[in-house]
């Protein structure tokens, strides 16, 4: 008699399904390089025979009983190597289950241990004893239910509201779309702060400066990040009329923000992040550029120089550039633009800081020109006026393709209909975020709801390319990226237009660039590309639009937690092609890259290029391709090998400006004592550049010094 029921590990009784046994055996066969699907069918039949000999139709075997039968079947049919792989797989899964249990997490979505670790450390709700009180599915249900409740504000009945709750839950638990971290943390909780980051204005007076410090502290406590422009604080040594003294300069006040950030740990989950921006015309710009070359200085800040077109043109033509006082924009001195440009490049080469913002391009694309933009959020993807917030979420584009390396047109490999559905639904989700958010400061609420900026972005792009067999560093990849972003932005904007008609346009619509083009628009912006950080780890996909960092790597997150990653698509293609082995994988682990591996076919090596295999111009071209159809900006890092030169950095800056990127971040491998991502022995590949202990001789080019009248009087 046949077994009809089985008992799962959680005690639930389920119908017996032989296909699940066959699938498990087939995975084990593939793990050792097997390619014959019939082998799995044969072994499965043998396992069922053994199972039925041990149990009758009134018995209810458990999962372990069935797996014991599979092991015996593999051995008896002469598949000792496969049996070993299956036993190791059982052991690994057993260890994972035990570790999940130790973490106190009931994994109802069958996620990887890495995903569970991230969820447990940062997102899952806990009681007063720090015990996890929700499952991953319950987390997404909490978020979906809360965000769907906004539909009632616009007249939806209970049935319609429940429909959107289920729809939001489906795209999140399927990891087709994931919102930014504060939404996952706080939706449906008393705190209720859902925005990722905020831009805070800083006036040139002591009360306003420390009000901004207070605002930042409040925001960091709720899980948000902050961006500031320090350009309009008077330079060091300038006259202070109220005290008849001299100003200490913007850098001294940045330390106050940094110290406050260091003290406040966001809900016990993560430390705050800041972006500090200074315009290239500021008299203290040299000190700002080099500030983070010293370890321990401004550790809670990313810093960026806001560069205008006038400066970049002067760089190209080896011309002069005027440094100005923030008070009245009076000339202070004239410099050689190229010399200062080299200082920026050198500092980025040495320490990864500063980044660069192309501030004129940012403001040319500003949809609300009455409110100029001077800063961004910490990662740079949301340039925004003072006191606005960024409300982000990302579409996992890798979910819309299957594994397919055929010669079929790439457009036919993408499920455009499903992507359209998710893009439209995610836009509605993010608009609900703006509606329901419990803003930490009233002025932020007013400005955010005035313009209703959304930042719908993408993640998993590199994984999508790998699944369809397209190299990241190819024209086809640029074309795919541009088309995907055009499609998402178009659909999101259509949805915003429909919501504008149904819910009303954003209050600043009449003064926006959309007023002459549409009769209504709910949101001033709809798209932005964030780095995706931990949410891509939860979704088990590649970060943002970045290339694969490595095929096996370690990511250090959340106060030192180390998470280990192997690329599943790479493993899959090796198994399909019959060249997978544990020995080969160990070599890949040791290297991080597969370039130069003769035992791996050239077409596989060509597809699986990693970040440090890629030239800097490829990074910039990809960023530019996505920027063409992105409302806000693109957060992307140009990762350079350790042996990259300062000139490589300069060239990347020039190319980014000419291709209309809104900013650029450079990171040279090994240029910091600690880094987030490490892969095998990759950091040691290539000769290391000698560390220059001194900055380029910038002072020699500071000719034509022309102090302003105001500054001269102070000196006198």
C-alpha positions in Angstrom: 0.0 0.0 0.0 1.2 3.5 -0.8 2.1 6.2 1.7 -0.5 9.0 1.4 0.6 11.6 4.0 3.8 13.0 5.4 4.6 15.0 8.5 6.6 18.2 8.0 9.1 19.5 10.5 6.6 21.9 12.0 4.2 19.0 12.7 1.8 19.8 9.8 0.4 16.8 7.9 0.6 17.2 4.1 -0.3 15.1 1.1 2.6 12.9 -0.1 4.2 14.2 -3.4 6.8 12.1 -5.2 7.8 15.0 -7.5 9.4 16.8 -4.5 11.6 13.8 -4.0 12.6 13.7 -7.7 13.4 17.4 -7.6 15.6 17.0 -4.6 17.5 14.1 -6.1 17.9 16.0 -9.4 19.5 18.9 -7.5 21.9 16.5 -5.9 22.7 15.0 -9.3 23.4 18.4 -10.7 25.6 19.3 -7.7 28.1 16.7 -8.8 28.0 17.6 -12.5 25.3 15.2 -13.5 23.2 16.0 -16.6 20.9 13.1 -17.1 17.4 13.8 -15.7 16.4 10.2 -16.1 18.9 9.3 -13.3 16.9 11.3 -10.8 13.6 9.7 -12.0 15.2 6.2 -11.5 16.6 6.9 -8.1 13.2 8.5 -7.0 11.4 5.4 -8.0 13.9 3.3 -6.0 13.4 5.7 -2.9 9.6 5.2 -3.2 10.1 1.5 -3.3 12.2 1.6 -0.1 9.7 4.0 1.6 6.7 1.7 0.8 8.6 -1.3 2.2 9.0 0.5 5.5 5.6 2.2 5.8 2.1 1.4 4.9 -0.8 3.6 3.9 -1.8 4.1 7.6 1.6 5.3 8.6 2.8 9.0 8.4 6.5 9.2 7.8 8.3 12.5 8.5 10.7 14.4 6.3 13.7 12.8 7.9 12.3 9.3 7.2 11.9 10.1 3.5 15.4 11.6 3.2 16.9 8.4 4.8 15.1 6.5 2.0 16.6 8.8 -0.6 20.1 8.3 0.8 19.7 4.5 0.8 18.3 4.6 -2.8 21.3 6.6 -4.0 23.8 4.1 -2.5 21.9 1.0 -3.8 21.7 2.4 -7.3 25.4 3.0 -7.5 25.4 6.8 -7.0 27.8 7.1 -4.2 29.2 10.5 -5.2 25.6 11.9 -5.5 24.8 10.3 -2.1 27.7 12.2 -0.6 26.5 15.5 -2.0 23.0 14.8 -0.8 24.3 13.9 2.7 26.3 17.1 2.8 23.3 19.1 1.6 21.2 17.6 4.4 23.8 18.4 6.9 24.1 22.0 5.7 20.4 22.5 5.8 20.3 21.0 9.3 22.9 23.4 10.5 21.0 26.3 8.9 17.8 25.2 10.6 19.6 25.0 14.0 21.1 28.5 13.5 17.7 30.0 12.5 16.3 28.4 15.7 19.1 29.9 17.7 18.3 33.3 16.2 14.7 32.7 17.3 13.3 33.1 13.8 10.6 30.9 12.3 11.4 30.9 8.6 8.0 30.7 6.9 9.4 31.9 3.6 12.2 29.4 3.2 14.9 32.1 3.1 18.7 31.6 3.2 20.5 31.9 6.5 22.1 35.2 5.3 18.6 36.6 4.7 17.4 35.4 8.1 20.4 36.9 9.8 19.8 40.3 8.2 16.1 40.2 9.0 16.7 39.2 12.6 19.3 41.9 13.2 17.5 44.7 11.6 13.9 44.2 10.7 11.9 41.6 12.6 9.9 43.1 15.5 11.1 42.0 19.0 9.6 42.2 22.5 11.1 43.9 25.5 13.3 40.9 26.1 14.7 41.2 22.5 12.9 38.0 21.5 11.7 37.9 17.9 7.9 38.0 17.8 7.2 37.9 14.0 8.1 35.7 11.1 9.4 37.1 7.8 5.9 36.6 6.2 4.3 38.4 9.2 6.8 41.3 8.7 5.7 41.8 5.1 2.0 41.4 6.1 2.4 44.1 8.7 3.9 46.5 6.1 1.4 45.6 3.4 -1.6 46.0 5.8 -0.4 49.4 7.0 0.3 50.8 3.5 -2.9 49.4 2.1 -4.9 51.3 4.8 -4.1 54.5 2.9 -6.6 53.4 0.2 -9.5 54.2 2.6 -8.3 57.8 2.7 -9.2 57.9 -1.0 -12.6 56.2 -0.6 -11.8 52.5 -1.0 -14.1 50.0 0.7 -12.9 47.1 2.8 -12.8 44.7 -0.1 -10.6 47.0 -2.2 -8.3 47.7 0.7 -7.8 44.0 1.4 -7.1 43.5 -2.3 -4.2 46.0 -2.2 -2.9 44.5 1.1 -2.7 41.1 -0.6 -1.2 42.6 -3.7 1.5 44.5 -1.7 2.2 41.3 0.3 2.6 39.2 -2.8 5.2 41.4 -4.6 7.2 41.8 -1.3 7.2 38.1 -0.3 8.0 37.2 -3.9 10.9 39.7 -3.7 9.8 41.4 -6.9 9.7 44.7 -4.9 11.1 45.7 -1.6 10.7 49.1 0.1 13.5 51.0 1.9 14.6 49.9 5.3 12.7 52.3 7.5 9.4 51.2 5.9 10.2 47.6 6.7 11.2 48.5 10.2 8.5 51.0 11.2 5.3 50.5 9.1 2.5 49.5 11.4 4.4 50.4 14.5 4.0 53.3 16.9 7.1 55.0 15.5 5.8 55.0 11.9 8.7 56.8 10.3 8.9 55.4 6.8 11.3 57.6 4.8 14.9 56.6 4.1 16.6 59.9 4.3 16.1 63.7 4.6 17.9 66.8 3.4 18.2 69.5 6.1 19.0 73.1 5.4 21.7 74.9 7.5 21.6 78.7 7.8 24.6 80.8 8.6 23.8 81.4 12.3 24.6 79.5 15.5 20.9 78.9 16.4 20.1 77.5 12.9 23.2 75.3 12.9 22.3 73.7 16.1 18.7 73.4 15.2 19.9 71.3 12.3 22.0 69.2 14.7 18.8 68.6 16.7 16.8 67.7 13.6 19.5 65.2 12.6 19.5 63.6 16.0 15.7 63.2 15.9 15.8 61.7 12.4 18.6 59.3 13.2 16.7 58.0 16.2 13.8 57.1 13.8 16.1 55.2 11.4 16.6 57.9 8.7 19.7 59.4 7.2 20.5 63.1 6.6 22.1 65.2 4.0 23.4 68.8 4.5 25.0 71.6 2.4 27.7 73.4 4.3 28.4 75.8 1.5 26.7 78.8 3.0 28.4 78.8 6.3 31.1 81.5 6.3 34.7 80.4 5.8 37.2 79.9 8.6 38.6 83.2 9.8 35.8 85.3 8.4 34.4 88.2 10.6 31.5 87.5 12.9 29.8 90.8 13.5 27.8 89.8 16.6 30.8 88.8 18.6 33.5 90.9 16.8 35.4 87.6 16.5 36.2 85.2 13.6 34.3 82.2 12.3 35.6 78.7 12.9 34.5 77.5 9.5 32.1 74.7 8.2 34.5 71.8 9.1 34.3 72.6 12.8 30.5 72.4 12.7 30.6 69.2 10.7 32.3 67.6 13.7 29.3 68.5 15.9 27.0 66.7 13.5 29.4 63.8 13.4 29.6 63.5 17.1 25.9 63.6 17.6 25.5 60.9 15.0 28.0 58.7 16.8 26.0 58.9 20.0 22.6 58.0 18.6 22.1 54.5 17.5 19.0 54.2 15.5 16.5 52.1 17.4 19.4 49.8 18.5 19.7 48.6 14.9 22.1 50.8 13.0 24.0 54.1 13.2 23.0 57.1 11.3 24.5 58.2 8.0 25.1 61.7 6.7 26.0 63.4 3.5 28.0 66.6 3.7 28.2 68.8 0.6 30.3 71.8 -0.1 30.3 73.8 -3.4 33.6 74.0 -5.2 33.6 77.8 -4.9 33.8 77.8 -1.1 37.1 79.3 0.4 37.5 76.2 2.7 37.1 73.7 -0.2 40.7 72.4 0.1 40.2 71.5 3.8 36.9 69.9 3.0 38.3 67.8 0.2 41.2 66.4 2.3 39.3 66.1 5.6 38.7 62.3 5.4 42.2 61.4 4.4 42.8 61.3 8.2 41.4 58.1 9.8 38.7 58.7 12.4 37.6 62.2 11.0 34.0 62.5 10.0 33.4 58.8 10.2 29.6 59.1 10.0 29.8 61.3 6.9 30.0 60.7 3.2 31.3 63.9 1.7 30.8 65.3 -1.8 32.0 68.3 -3.7 29.3 70.2 -5.7 30.9 71.0 -9.0 29.4 73.4 -11.5 29.8 73.5 -15.3 32.0 76.6 -15.1 34.5 74.7 -13.0 34.5 71.7 -15.3 34.9 73.8 -18.4 37.9 75.5 -16.7 39.3 72.1 -16.0 39.1 71.1 -19.7 40.6 74.3 -20.9 43.2 74.6 -18.1 41.6 77.9 -17.1 41.1 79.9 -13.9 38.2 79.6 -11.4 37.1 82.1 -8.9 36.7 81.1 -5.2 33.9 83.1 -3.6 32.8 84.1 -0.1 29.4 82.6 0.9 28.4 86.1 2.1 27.4 87.9 -1.1 29.4 85.6 -3.4 32.3 88.1 -3.5 35.6 86.9 -5.0 38.2 85.8 -2.5 40.9 84.4 -4.8 41.5 82.9 -8.2 42.9 79.4 -8.7 43.8 77.0 -11.5 40.8 74.8 -11.8 42.8 71.8 -13.0 44.9 71.9 -9.9 41.9 71.7 -7.6 40.4 69.0 -9.8 43.6 66.9 -9.3 43.3 67.4 -5.5 39.8 66.0 -5.6 40.8 63.1 -7.7 43.9 62.3 -5.5 41.8 62.4 -2.3 39.2 60.1 -3.8 42.0 57.8 -5.0 43.6 57.7 -1.6 40.5 57.4 0.7 37.3 57.0 -1.5 36.3 60.5 -0.5 35.0 63.0 -1.6 32.3 62.0 -4.1 31.4 64.5 -6.8 28.0 66.1 -7.5 27.4 67.8 -10.8 25.2 70.5 -9.3 24.2 72.3 -12.5 22.9 69.1 -14.1 21.0 68.3 -10.9 19.2 71.6 -11.0 18.6 71.5 -14.8 16.6 68.3 -14.1 14.9 69.7 -10.9 11.1 69.3 -11.5 10.4 72.0 -8.9 12.8 74.8 -10.0 11.4 77.3 -7.4 13.2 75.2 -4.8 16.9 74.9 -5.8 18.9 71.8 -4.8 22.2 72.0 -2.9 22.5 68.5 -1.3 21.5 64.9 -1.5 20.7 62.0 0.8 23.8 60.1 2.2 24.1 57.7 -0.9 23.5 60.5 -3.4 20.6 59.1 -5.4 18.1 61.7 -4.2 19.1 65.3 -4.8 16.4 67.3 -3.0 15.6 70.8 -1.8 16.0 71.5 1.9 13.6 69.7 4.3 12.4 67.1 1.8 12.6 63.3 2.3 13.3 60.4 0.1 10.8 57.5 -0.1 12.4 54.6 -1.8 11.7 51.1 -3.0 13.4 48.8 -5.6 12.1 46.4 -8.2 14.2 43.2 -8.4 14.5 43.0 -12.2 16.2 39.6 -12.0 12.7 38.1 -11.0 11.4 38.9 -14.5 13.7 36.6 -16.4 14.3 32.8 -16.4 17.7 31.2 -16.9 18.1 31.4 -20.7 21.4 31.6 -22.6 19.8 31.0 -26.0 20.3 33.4 -29.0 16.8 34.7 -28.6 16.3 38.4 -28.7 16.9 39.7 -25.1 13.6 41.7 -25.2 11.7 38.4 -25.5 13.4 37.0 -22.4 11.9 39.7 -20.1 8.3 39.4 -18.7 7.3 43.0 -19.5 3.7 42.5 -18.5 4.6 41.4 -15.0 7.2 44.2 -14.7 4.5 46.7 -15.7 2.2 45.4 -13.0 4.9 45.6 -10.3 6.1 49.0 -11.4 2.6 50.5 -11.2 1.7 48.8 -8.0 5.0 49.8 -6.4 4.3 53.5 -7.4 1.0 53.3 -5.6 2.7 51.7 -2.6 5.3 54.5 -2.4 2.6 57.2 -2.7 0.9 55.6 0.2 4.2 55.9 2.1 4.2 59.6 1.6 0.5 59.8 2.8 0.9 57.7 5.9 4.4 58.6 7.0 4.8 59.9 10.6 7.3 62.7 9.8 9.8 63.5 12.5 9.6 67.3 11.9 6.6 69.3 10.8 8.6 71.3 8.2 9.6 68.0 6.6 6.0 66.9 6.4 5.0 70.1 4.7 7.8 70.0 2.1 7.5 66.3 1.4 3.8 66.4 0.8 4.1 69.6 -1.2 6.2 67.7 -3.9 5.6 64.0 -3.1 8.9 62.8 -4.5 9.1 59.1 -5.0 12.3 57.1 -5.7 11.3 53.8 -7.4 14.5 52.0 -8.4 15.9 48.7 -9.4 18.1 46.0 -8.0 19.3 42.6 -9.4 20.4 44.0 -12.7 23.7 42.1 -12.8 21.9 38.9 -11.9 19.4 39.5 -14.7 22.3 39.8 -17.2 23.9 36.7 -15.8 20.7 34.7 -16.1 20.3 35.6 -19.8 24.0 35.3 -20.7 24.9 39.0 -21.4 28.2 40.4 -20.2 27.9 43.5 -18.0 30.6 45.2 -19.9 28.9 45.1 -23.3 26.8 47.5 -25.5 23.9 45.1 -25.1 24.0 45.4 -21.3 23.9 49.2 -21.6 20.9 48.9 -24.0 19.1 46.6 -21.7 19.7 48.9 -18.7 18.5 51.9 -20.6 15.4 50.1 -21.9 14.4 48.7 -18.5 14.7 52.0 -16.8 12.8 53.8 -19.6 10.0 51.2 -19.2 9.8 51.5 -15.4 9.9 55.3 -15.4 7.2 55.4 -18.2 4.9 53.1 -16.3 5.5 54.7 -12.9 4.8 58.1 -14.5 1.6 56.9 -16.1 0.5 55.6 -12.7 1.3 58.9 -11.1 -0.7 60.7 -13.7 -3.7 58.4 -13.1 -3.3 58.9 -9.3 -3.1 62.6 -9.9 -6.5 62.6 -11.6 -8.0 60.4 -8.9 -6.3 61.6 -5.7 -5.2 65.1 -6.7 -1.9 66.5 -8.0 1.0 67.3 -5.6 0.4 70.8 -4.2 3.4 72.3 -6.0 2.2 71.0 -9.4 1.4 74.4 -10.9 5.0 75.6 -10.4 6.6 72.4 -11.6 7.8 71.3 -15.0 4.8 69.0 -15.3 2.2 71.7 -15.4 2.5 72.3 -19.2 2.8 68.6 -20.0 0.0 66.9 -18.0 -3.4 67.8 -16.6 -2.5 66.2 -13.3 0.5 64.5 -11.6 0.5 62.9 -8.2 4.3 63.0 -7.7 7.0 65.4 -8.8 9.4 62.5 -9.3 8.9 58.8 -9.6 12.3 57.1 -10.0 15.7 57.0 -8.4 18.3 54.2 -8.1 19.5 53.4 -4.6 22.4 51.1 -3.8 19.8 48.8 -2.0 22.3 47.6 0.6 20.6 45.2 2.9 17.3 44.8 1.0 19.2 43.2 -1.9 20.7 40.8 0.7 17.2 39.9 1.9 16.0 39.4 -1.7 19.2 37.4 -2.5 20.0 39.4 -5.6 22.7 41.8 -6.8 22.9 45.3 -5.4 21.3 48.1 -7.4 22.8 48.3 -10.9 26.2 47.3 -9.7 28.1 44.5 -11.4 28.7 41.3 -9.5 31.2 42.2 -6.8 32.6 38.7 -6.9 31.4 35.1 -7.4 32.2 34.3 -3.8 32.6 37.1 -1.2 32.2 38.2 2.3 30.0 41.2 3.2 30.5 42.9 6.6 27.3 44.5 7.9 25.6 45.7 11.0 28.4 46.2 13.6 30.7 43.5 12.2 28.4 40.7 11.2 30.1 38.7 8.3 27.9 37.2 5.7 29.2 34.8 3.0 27.9 34.7 -0.5 28.3 32.4 -3.5 26.7 33.3 -6.8 23.9 30.9 -7.5 23.6 31.6 -11.2 27.3 30.9 -11.7 27.0 27.6 -9.9 23.9 26.7 -12.0 25.6 27.3 -15.3 28.6 25.2 -14.3 26.3 22.4 -13.3 24.3 22.7 -16.6 27.5 22.6 -18.6 28.8 19.6 -16.6 32.0 21.2 -15.3 31.0 21.9 -11.7 33.2 20.5 -9.0 34.0 21.4 -5.4 37.7 21.8 -6.3 36.8 24.3 -9.0 34.6 26.3 -6.7 37.3 26.4 -4.1 39.6 28.0 -6.7 36.9 30.6 -7.5 36.5 31.3 -3.8 40.3 31.9 -3.5 40.4 34.2 -6.5 37.0 35.9 -6.5 37.2 36.1 -10.3 37.2 33.5 -13.0 39.3 35.3 -15.5 42.3 33.2 -16.6 40.7 29.9 -15.6 41.3 27.8 -18.7 39.0 25.0 -17.4 36.1 27.4 -17.6 34.8 28.0 -21.1 35.4 31.5 -22.5 31.7 32.3 -22.9 31.2 31.7 -19.2 34.2 33.8 -18.3 32.9 36.5 -20.6 29.5 36.7 -18.8 30.7 36.4 -15.3 32.9 39.4 -15.1 33.1 41.0 -11.7 33.5 44.6 -10.5 37.3 44.6 -10.6 37.4 42.9 -14.0 35.6 45.9 -15.5 37.3 49.1 -16.7 36.2 52.4 -15.1 34.5 53.7 -18.3 32.1 50.7 -18.2 30.9 51.7 -14.8 30.3 55.3 -16.0 28.6 54.1 -19.2 26.2 51.9 -17.2 25.4 54.7 -14.8 24.7 57.1 -17.7 22.5 54.5 -19.4 20.2 54.3 -16.4 20.4 58.1 -15.7 18.9 58.9 -19.1 15.5 57.7 -17.8 15.7 58.3 -14.0 14.0 61.3 -12.5 16.4 61.8 -9.6 19.9 60.3 -9.5 21.7 57.0 -9.6 23.8 55.7 -6.7 26.7 53.7 -8.2 30.3 53.1 -7.2 33.1 53.1 -9.8 35.1 50.3 -8.2 38.8 50.4 -9.3 41.5 47.9 -8.7 44.3 48.7 -6.2 46.7 49.5 -9.0 44.4 52.2 -10.6 46.0 55.7 -10.9 44.9 59.2 -10.0 44.5 59.8 -13.7 42.0 57.0 -13.9 39.9 58.8 -11.4 40.2 62.1 -13.3 39.1 60.4 -16.5 36.1 58.9 -14.8 35.0 62.3 -13.5 35.3 63.9 -16.9 33.4 61.1 -18.6 30.6 61.2 -15.9 30.2 65.0 -16.5 30.1 64.7 -20.3 27.6 61.9 -20.2 25.2 63.9 -17.9 25.5 61.8 -14.8 24.4 63.7 -11.7 27.2 62.5 -9.5 29.9 59.9 -9.2 31.6 58.0 -6.5 35.0 56.3 -6.8 36.4 53.6 -4.7 39.9 52.0 -5.2 40.2 48.6 -3.7 42.2 48.6 -0.5 42.3 52.4 -0.1 40.6 52.2 3.3 41.7 50.2 6.3 38.2 48.6 6.5 35.8 47.9 3.6 32.4 46.5 3.4 33.0 43.9 0.7 36.0 41.5 0.5 36.5 38.7 -2.0 38.9 35.8 -1.9 42.4 37.0 -2.5 41.3 39.6 -5.1 42.6 42.5 -3.2 46.1 41.2 -3.7 45.9 40.9 -7.5 48.0 43.4 -9.4 50.9 45.5 -8.0 49.9 47.9 -5.3 50.4 51.6 -6.0 52.9 53.2 -3.6 51.0 55.3 -1.2 51.7 59.0 -1.6 52.1 60.6 1.8 51.6 64.1 0.5 48.9 65.7 -1.5 49.8 67.0 -5.0 51.5 70.3 -4.8 48.3 72.3 -5.0 49.6 75.5 -3.3 51.9 76.4 -6.1 49.0 77.0 -8.4 47.2 79.4 -6.0 48.3 82.4 -7.9 46.5 85.6 -8.6 45.3 85.9 -5.0 42.6 88.5 -4.8 41.1 88.9 -1.4 37.7 90.5 -1.3 37.3 93.9 0.3 35.4 92.5 3.1 38.1 89.9 4.0 40.8 92.4 3.6 39.2 94.6 6.2 39.0 91.8 8.7 42.7 90.9 8.2 43.5 94.6 8.7 
